Amino acid sequence: MWRRLWRWVNDRWPANTVIRTLLAEDIPGGARIAYSFGSSVLFLFILQAATGIWQLIYYVPTADHAYNSVSYLRTEVPFGWLIHNLHYWGATAMVVLVLLHMTRVFIWGAYKNPRQLTWLIGTFLFLTTMSMMFFGPPLPWDEKGYWATEVGTSIAGTMPLVGTWAKRVLIGGDVMGQLTLTRFFALHVAVLPGLLAVLILLHLVSFRRFGSVGPWRQASRTRSGVFWPDQVYKDLIMAGGVFLILLALCVFSQPSFTGPADPLDTTYTPKPEWNFLFLYQALKLFPGKFEVVGTVGVPLVGILLLLCVPFIDRREERNPGKRPVAMAALFVVAVVVIALSLTGNASQPGTSGVATQAAGAAPAAAAGAPAPSTSEGAALIQSLGCLACHTIDGRGGKVGPDLSDEGSRQHTGAWLGEQIRDPKSHDAASVMPSFKSLSDAKIQALVQYLSGLRSDAGAAAGSASEPPAGNQMASTIQASGAETSPALSQQYIGSAELGGRLYAANCQSCHGLEGRDNVLNPGSDDGKVPRLNPIDRKLYGRDPAAFVLSIDPLIQKGSTPSGPHPALKMPAFGTSMSLTQEQIADLEAYVLRLNGVDRGQIDRPGLRPLWLFILTAAAFGLAVLAFALLRARARRRSGE
């Protein structure tokens, strides 16, 4: 039956001719594993397309549902975690393999005449792959992807003449929102994959036009091999090995939940994706008016040099040992890019316009709200967690005194400084933590800010044109379309890492380091603040959703301990809007982690990740053995 079907197809389409053409390619010097980088890139492209299409079945490309739809896929859909993780790590692997493939081609001199067009198409393939890595991360609409995009589009905005226009086109307006997600979704899912498929086809046709360049030593070119079965065997081993590495990363290094995108979160350190870190760090070398050199000049020169490689080096010599200038240039470029990437990964945002915009000014602008005060004191009030206990213009906790009109009181600057350094010097029973570790400059910034807070000034930041901070936060949330319901944070799988930072700023002074301390609470029946690690068994739950459901009302609405006059009360972080709902979700994820519960727990894995890896590795080993036997059999037949 199958033979008749094949004959019917072949009579109407040259199937046998096409297959013979593809498999009968002559390989100078014989098959090599070094030739398998290109085929592995093709394998990864197919894998990315397959996993991307699978994710589209569940993904909702809207700013209010994108994060939850991806979270649902990762935790509730059988094998959904595998599909998402393969796509996540596959993108990184594709960039790495494209770089390795281009490096191998450069070292072997395979870009020389008559293969210049093959190199040019390969360069555009590399640029398109990098573009895929730029437009893909914001699609889950999480913190990492959101701020990576904020940095990337800010870089585009620094281009002379067309920068502002280019940024507006990319994000669909002045601030990131639904139009940004829609445009990035269209580019990542439709436009760029189609372009990549066309370029791959052109690259393969161009490659087959002249075949493999082979080794540079003439002695090694005396023998030859064929694509089938020799090179196919090595290509399959390489592709299988790459898949096994990806699967190991999916199982043993699963991507963490970074929390839903929160334009109001100024605590997040914005950085681009790893493959753009070298450019991010290079920007810091060109501050001020020279910034355009880093944002435009460096990448433009790099792209032009890549395109001009076959026209600059036109000698026929391909032996890398006899091309010292080319090899030295490759070494210098590799060292510089790797060094800048590692430095950028470890560094904090610099003082350049791009870094400043992404790190500070962008949150308010992205939310569509008036820009908050830029004073250092206002920033310190937020980062130190002062609003967990104190209120400023209606925003914050009720444990400590209201600071909204601190500047109208009779406290001197010296008194305020001493109060910040050592609160017990004024009141031995004070439960306010000491900030002796702060530098004198930061103490002075806080004193200056607090001294400027006057009820008749019309603004918490000392500007008559600014609305009160509490109203500003509320209007910002409403303008961005976010709900203010206390139940909203329960829908999000937050980031425990970000939650740890929020805990240190807002909760640690009362609950202690990692929630282990029993801080004194005079006036309460218990006399101490309850521990969070371990938390009260009445609140604990092994099911993450149930656990969050039990602690969310306390974080949202606060709590007053039983007793005549408790000194410390749980602030209402939600109803006072001192924390956003996204931040509360992060904080809840951290509390769960303190108690050994993973907020992003996979409920329906399909098959336990470890067992999946073991079975796949065993299947890969058997497949390699079976193909080796088939290869040996084919060789014996050809020898006969």
Residue pairs with C-beta under 8 A, 6 or more apart in sequence:
6 15
9 15
10 16
22 227
23 226
23 227
23 228
23 232
24 226
24 227
24 228
25 208
25 211
25 212
25 226
25 227
25 231
26 211
26 224
26 225
26 226
27 35
27 211
27 212
27 214
27 224
27 225
27 226
27 227
27 230
27 231
28 211
28 212
28 213
28 214
28 215
28 221
28 224
29 214
29 215
29 220
29 221
29 223
29 224
29 225
30 223
30 224
30 225
30 230
31 225
31 227
31 230
31 231
31 233
31 234
32 231
32 234
33 234
33 237
33 238
34 104
35 212
35 231
35 234
35 235
36 231
36 234
36 235
36 237
36 238
36 239
37 97
37 100
37 101
37 104
37 238
38 101
38 207
39 235
39 238
39 239
40 97
40 235
40 238
40 239
40 242
41 94
41 97
41 98
41 101
42 200
43 239
43 242
43 243
44 90
44 93
44 94
44 97
44 242
45 94
45 196
45 197
45 200
47 86
47 90
47 243
47 246
48 87
48 90
48 91
48 94
49 193
51 83
51 84
51 86
51 87
51 90
52 87
52 189
52 193
54 83
55 70
55 73
55 83
55 84
55 87
56 189
58 69
58 70
58 72
58 73
58 77
58 80
59 66
59 69
59 70
59 73
59 139
60 66
60 68
60 69
61 139
61 181
61 182
61 185
62 178
62 181
63 141
63 177
63 178
63 181
63 261
63 481
64 481
66 139
66 140
66 141
66 181
67 140
67 141
67 142
67 260
67 261
67 492
68 260
68 491
68 492
70 84
70 140
70 142
71 257
71 492
71 493
71 600
72 80
73 80
73 81
73 83
73 84
74 80
74 81
74 84
74 600
74 602
75 81
75 493
75 600
75 601
75 602
75 603
75 604
76 603
76 604
77 83
77 604
78 604
78 605
78 606
79 605
79 606
79 607
80 604
80 606
81 250
81 254
81 602
81 605
81 609
82 250
82 606
82 609
82 612
84 255
85 249
85 250
85 254
85 255
86 246
86 247
86 250
88 255
89 246
89 249
89 250
89 255
90 246
91 132
91 133
91 136
92 133
92 274
92 275
93 242
93 245
93 246
94 129
94 132
95 129
95 130
95 133
95 275
97 242
98 125
98 126
98 129
99 126
101 122
102 122
102 123
102 126
103 330
103 334
104 110
105 111
105 119
105 122
106 309
106 326
106 330
107 320
107 327
107 330
108 213
108 215
108 216
108 318
108 320
109 213
109 216
109 313
109 317
109 318
109 319
109 320
109 323
110 118
110 119
110 213
110 318
111 118
111 119
111 309
111 310
111 313
112 310
112 313
112 314
112 315
112 316
112 318
113 310
113 314
113 316
114 210
115 206
115 210
115 213
115 310
116 310
116 311
117 206
118 203
118 206
118 207
118 210
119 309
119 310
120 307
120 310
121 199
121 202
121 203
121 206
122 203
123 303
123 306
123 307
124 199
125 196
125 199
125 200
125 203
126 306
127 303
128 192
128 195
128 196
128 199
129 196
130 275
130 276
131 187
131 192
132 188
132 192
132 193
132 196
133 273
133 275
133 276
134 152
134 273
134 276
135 184
135 187
135 188
135 192
136 184
136 188
137 144
137 145
137 148
137 149
137 273
138 145
138 146
138 148
138 149
138 180
138 181
138 184
139 145
139 181
139 184
139 185
139 188
141 181
141 260
141 261
142 257
142 258
142 259
142 260
142 261
143 258
143 259
143 260
143 261
143 262
143 265
143 268
143 495
143 498
143 582
144 258
145 258
145 261
146 176
146 261
146 262
146 263
147 268
147 269
147 270
147 271
147 358
148 270
148 271
148 272
148 273
149 171
149 176
149 180
149 184
150 176
150 270
150 358
150 362
150 366
151 270
151 271
151 272
151 280
151 354
151 355
151 358
152 272
152 276
153 167
153 170
153 171
153 176
154 167
154 353
154 354
154 357
154 358
154 362
155 272
155 279
155 280
155 283
155 295
155 354
156 163
156 166
156 167
156 170
156 295
157 163
157 164
157 166
157 167
157 354
158 291
158 292
158 295
158 296
158 353
158 354
159 166
159 292
159 295
159 296
160 292
160 296
168 174
170 180
170 183
171 177
171 179
171 180
171 183
172 178
172 179
172 180
172 182
172 183
173 179
174 365
175 263
175 365
175 366
175 367
175 368
176 263
176 366
177 366
177 368
177 480
213 318
214 220
214 221
215 221
216 318
216 319
216 320
217 319
225 231
229 630
229 631
229 634
229 635
230 631
233 627
233 628
233 631
236 623
236 627
237 624
240 620
240 623
240 624
243 620
244 616
244 617
244 620
247 612
247 613
247 616
248 613
250 609
251 609
251 610
251 612
251 613
252 613
254 609
256 495
256 496
256 497
256 600
257 493
257 494
257 495
257 496
257 589
257 599
257 600
258 495
258 497
258 498
259 492
259 493
259 494
259 495
259 498
259 499
259 582
259 585
259 586
259 589
260 492
260 494
260 582
260 585
261 582
262 268
262 580
262 582
262 583
263 362
263 363
263 366
263 367
263 480
264 363
264 364
264 367
264 473
264 476
264 477
264 580
264 582
265 363
265 498
265 580
265 582
265 583
266 359
266 360
266 363
266 379
266 382
267 383
267 498
267 501
267 502
267 505
268 498
269 348
269 349
269 359
270 349
270 358
270 359
270 362
271 277
271 280
271 344
271 345
271 349
272 279
272 280
274 341
274 345
277 340
277 341
277 344
277 345
278 336
278 337
278 338
278 340
278 341
278 344
279 294
279 295
279 298
279 299
279 340
280 344
281 340
281 341
281 343
281 344
281 347
282 294
282 298
282 340
283 291
283 294
283 295
283 350
283 352
283 354
283 355
284 294
284 347
284 350
284 351
284 352
284 355
285 294
286 292
286 293
286 294
286 352
287 350
287 351
287 352
288 352
291 352
291 353
291 354
294 352
295 354
313 323
313 326
315 323
317 323
320 326
320 327
349 355
349 356
349 358
349 359
360 374
361 371
364 370
364 371
364 372
364 476
365 371
367 476
367 477
367 479
367 480
368 476
368 479
368 480
369 472
369 475
369 476
369 479
369 480
370 466
370 467
370 472
372 378
372 461
372 466
372 469
372 472
373 460
373 461
373 462
373 463
373 466
375 445
375 448
375 449
375 461
375 462
376 442
376 445
376 449
377 445
377 446
377 447
377 448
377 449
377 450
378 449
378 460
378 461
380 442
380 445
380 446
380 449
381 387
381 392
381 446
381 449
383 505
384 435
384 505
385 504
385 505
385 506
385 507
385 508
385 509
386 396
386 403
387 395
387 396
387 397
387 506
387 578
388 396
388 397
388 399
388 505
388 506
388 507
388 509
388 510
388 571
388 573
388 578
389 396
389 397
389 399
389 400
389 432
389 509
389 571
390 396
390 397
390 399
390 400
390 401
390 402
390 403
391 397
391 398
391 402
391 403
391 404
391 576
392 402
392 403
392 404
392 453
392 460
392 469
393 404
393 459
393 460
393 468
393 469
393 470
393 471
394 404
394 468
394 469
394 470
394 471
394 576
395 460
395 468
395 469
395 470
395 473
395 576
395 577
395 578
396 571
396 576
396 578
397 558
397 569
397 571
397 572
397 573
397 576
397 578
398 558
398 569
398 571
398 572
399 567
399 568
399 569
399 571
400 432
403 450
403 453
404 453
404 455
404 460
405 453
405 454
405 455
406 416
406 450
406 451
406 453
407 450
407 451
407 452
407 453
407 454
407 457
408 454
408 455
408 456
411 419
413 447
413 448
413 451
415 426
416 446
416 447
416 450
416 451
417 443
417 444
417 447
418 425
418 426
419 425
419 426
419 432
420 435
420 438
420 443
420 446
420 447
421 434
421 435
421 436
421 438
421 443
422 434
422 436
423 430
423 432
423 433
423 434
424 430
424 434
429 522
429 567
431 510
431 519
431 520
431 521
431 522
431 567
431 568
432 509
433 509
435 443
438 446
449 462
452 462
453 460
453 462
457 464
458 464
459 465
459 466
459 467
459 468
460 466
460 468
460 469
461 469
466 472
467 475
470 576
470 577
473 577
474 484
474 577
477 484
477 577
477 580
478 484
482 488
482 580
482 581
483 581
484 577
484 581
486 552
486 553
486 556
486 557
486 574
486 575
487 552
488 581
489 548
489 552
489 555
489 556
489 574
489 581
489 582
489 584
489 585
489 588
490 545
490 548
490 549
490 552
490 585
491 585
492 581
492 582
492 585
493 585
493 589
493 599
493 600
494 582
494 584
494 585
494 586
494 587
494 588
494 589
494 590
494 599
495 586
495 589
496 586
496 589
496 590
496 592
496 593
496 599
497 590
498 583
498 586
498 590
499 586
499 587
499 588
499 589
499 590
499 591
499 593
500 590
502 579
502 583
502 586
502 587
502 590
503 511
503 515
503 587
503 590
503 591
506 571
506 573
506 578
506 579
506 587
507 515
507 532
507 587
509 519
510 519
510 529
510 568
511 517
511 519
511 529
511 530
511 531
511 532
512 518
512 519
512 531
514 533
514 594
515 531
515 532
515 533
515 535
515 591
515 594
516 531
516 533
517 529
517 531
518 528
518 529
518 531
519 528
519 529
519 568
520 527
520 528
520 529
521 527
521 528
521 529
521 561
521 566
521 567
521 568
522 566
522 567
523 563
523 564
523 565
523 566
523 567
524 561
524 562
524 563
524 566
524 567
524 568
525 561
525 562
525 563
526 561
526 562
526 563
529 561
529 568
530 536
532 591
532 594
532 595
533 594
533 595
534 540
534 595
535 551
535 591
535 594
535 595
538 550
539 547
539 550
539 551
539 554
540 547
540 550
540 595
541 547
541 549
541 550
541 597
542 597
544 592
544 597
544 598
544 599
544 600
544 601
547 592
547 595
547 597
548 588
548 592
548 599
551 588
551 591
552 584
552 588
554 570
555 573
555 574
555 579
555 584
555 587
555 588
556 572
556 573
556 574
556 575
556 584
557 572
557 574
557 575
558 569
558 570
558 571
558 572
558 573
558 575
558 576
559 569
559 570
560 566
560 569
560 570
561 568
561 569
561 570
571 578
573 579
573 584
573 587
574 581
574 584
579 587
588 599
589 599
589 600
592 598
592 599
593 599
602 609
607 615
